[in-house]
């Protein structure tokens, strides 16, 4: 009898700990993902601000903007990439 009670307590405790850690790990993962996305949005905002203030033929400043921490490309209206490294052709988003 004592063995069964001990086994039931141990099993209940194990299930309770697992039930706590699964949502906690999902919440931590989502928080890290949001943080990375926020950092990427901030860097994109900075790059967009630098591009908005760029002189017409300032290729040196354009290269410094494009060679930032994340690869950035500029596209023309007809989906060609005149500047940048990645990706090769602009892809359309499907909603």
JONORMO-V547226 format. One record per backbone hydrogen bond with DSSP energy under -0.5 kcal/mol. NH is the residue of the N-H (numbers start at 1). CO is the residue of the C=O. Records with the same first field share a line. If there is no record, write none. Layout:
NH->CO + CO
//
This chain:
5->1
6->2
7->3
8->4
9->5
10->6
11->7
12->8
13->9
14->10
15->11
16->12
17->13
18->14
19->15
20->16
21->17
22->18
23->19
24->20
25->21
26->22
27->23
28->24
29->25
30->26
31->27
32->28
33->29
34->30
35->31
36->32
37->33
38->34
39->35
40->36
41->37
42->38
43->39
44->40
45->41
46->42
47->43
48->44
49->45
50->46
51->47
52->48
53->49
54->51
58->55
59->57
62->58
63->59
64->60
65->61
66->62
67->63
68->65
72->66
74->83
76->80
79->76
82->80
83->74
90->79
95->93
//
